[in-house]
Amino acid sequence: MAKAEIVEEPQAQAEKIDNADLLIGVAGPANMAEVKAKLDQIRLEMVSSVTRLKIVFACLGAGGLDENVDPRGIPIHLVDLQMPAADPSANPWVIASQSSRALLSLARQVNARVSIVLGSDLLGLDVLTIERLSFPILEKQSDLVMPVYPAARFEGLINSAILAPLNRALYGLRVRYPLPLEFSCSLRMAGLLSQQESAHAASSQQQMLYPATTAAITGSQISQTHLALQHEAQTDGLDLSTVLAQLAGSAFLQMEQLAPHWQRVRGSQPLQSWDPPTVGKENGGPIDVSPMIDSFMLASRNLQEVWGLVLPPVTMLELKHLARLPAAQFRMPDELWVRIIYDFALAHRLRTLSRVHLLGALTPLYLAWVASYAQEVGTMPAMAVEQRLEQLARAYESGKPYLVSRWRWPDRFNP
Amino acid sequence: MWQQIQQSLVQSIERVITKIVTLLPGIVAFVLALIIFAAISWVFAMAIRRLLIAIRFDERLSQERSSLAEWSPGSTPTVLVVRTVFWCGIIIGVLVGVSAFEAASAEAGISAYIFGYVPRVVGAAILLFAGNIIARFLSRTVLISGVNMNLQYARLLSLGVKWLVLVLTAAMVLDHLAIGGQIVDLAFGILFGGIVLALSLSVGLGSRELVTRSLEREASRPVEVPTEERKIHHF
């Protein structure tokens, strides 16, 4: 006979838990069989290190799991996470951000000293990751711990080309992955992130969560930890144009909202990093960049009129020079790429043309950058690739006065 | 004989002058009504502009992800509302002016005729405006999407869409203004029917083999991503 399970309402489950030490949550719908297996393993492996901590685990559907399976394991309280109804058109990052916000609200409710948000692929649901994410908050008084994933030259290129260097230049902190799948934060930080959510309540449901940005503008202490997790690309069913538009669009939108903060910031500070860096798997071999160059060439023949609305004449001239280069010498200078991103951010703010069109017109330029970068770093050792990305990030910082000038006086300052 | 000509001339001049004198108060009333309503509209539009700026209308609308700004990105929502209010005032001024013209000049039937036609003109203007914006938006959408899909004929496709929408708009405007009568309908039907027939014939007869080859190529194309694409992960 099947055992009848009575699942309590999530609100009631949370109210029964008071002053939790550690809240571990999965941001997004997860495979419950895998969740159960991993939780059982964590219960047994965590015995020695954190027996006295009150641990809460929350995810969508967690209320249906048994709280104590093995008497040797530590107790973990389970809470069924309540999430707002997901928009079917929402991308994986928006869904993860919505789930993260729900987790942070729960963290405030249960007064969790540390909240750990994990990706829905459950790669991070293991003792090592949990320890690495909780240690800086429990022992070193960090407010926010951001992940550093294993370095791989052709992984996460939108992050390397736009998100990370742009965030670094704007908010002055060298965060390697500003849009993380895993992160952890203190109760204070969970409160700040929740307040930020209610401040922009109308738009926050569609906005992505950049925890490091909130921490940067509130002067919270941020650190990074190296995680040996290699997430698979989450872009199944989405084309590059859509992904780029959503990610770059979210960064530009945030720039617009936080303009008074980032205009005052100069330079950048390194973050305290914990644990040794890990090296990612390399795909190996050079990459054929000709399709990407062809895409750029096609766009440079057809999109001059659209780019001309966004980019100043000097940049247009440089793009024309770039289009005339033979494939082997195809290199996009960092300064040019940085100015393109800054000009697109400005056009996004000024609505020079429809945002759908604006972000669509960025795709061929991004492909030109990828082609140039791939040719440059194809044979470089891993350390040199990191240095190359550091050089790009410095170019973003050097170009910031250009952005500030154009942002403040878009009509007067147009080189 | 000369006296008769002179008399006839004087009488016709008198008639014209009398007509002008009769119409003059109406014209002055029309101009005055237009000026007064233009001034009132301007004041009203400025007041609304201040109000919308005070309540941060643009920011609220952009937070709510309104599609209004997507369709007409050159102007902010505030500017669009203010312009609409101003031009509505001007149109009301014209109507009041016409009415005053009729009352002052004792020319019966003018305002009835104009009032009857004004809704058509307004409708046609809205159609023309909307058609232009839609044509521009769709043309740019097709161009950018086509380029991102690596279509060599993206510009041609974009131009085709633009002119298709513009021709459709022109036909609708003329039909709405009741200009050309059945000729516009017929011409538009023939043009569209002709295009569809030409495409059908070219696909069915002339390009049959080309289409077959193209479809076969599409069907046999492997679904998986090319090797180079697999090596690069954009996120």
Interface residues (C-beta under 8 A of the other chain):
Chain A: F154 E155 G156 L157 I158 N159 H200 A202 S203 Q206 A233 Q234 T235 D239 L240 S241 V243 L244 L247 N283 G285 I287 D288 V289 P291 D294 S295 L298 A299 N302 L303 V306 R351 T352 L353 S354 R355 V356 H357 G360 A361 T363 P364 V370 A374
Chain B: R60 Q63 E64 R65 A69 E70 W71 P73 G74 T76 F137 R140 T141 L143 I144 S145 G146 V147 N148 N150 Q152 A154 R155 P226 E228 R230 K231 I232 H233 H234 F235
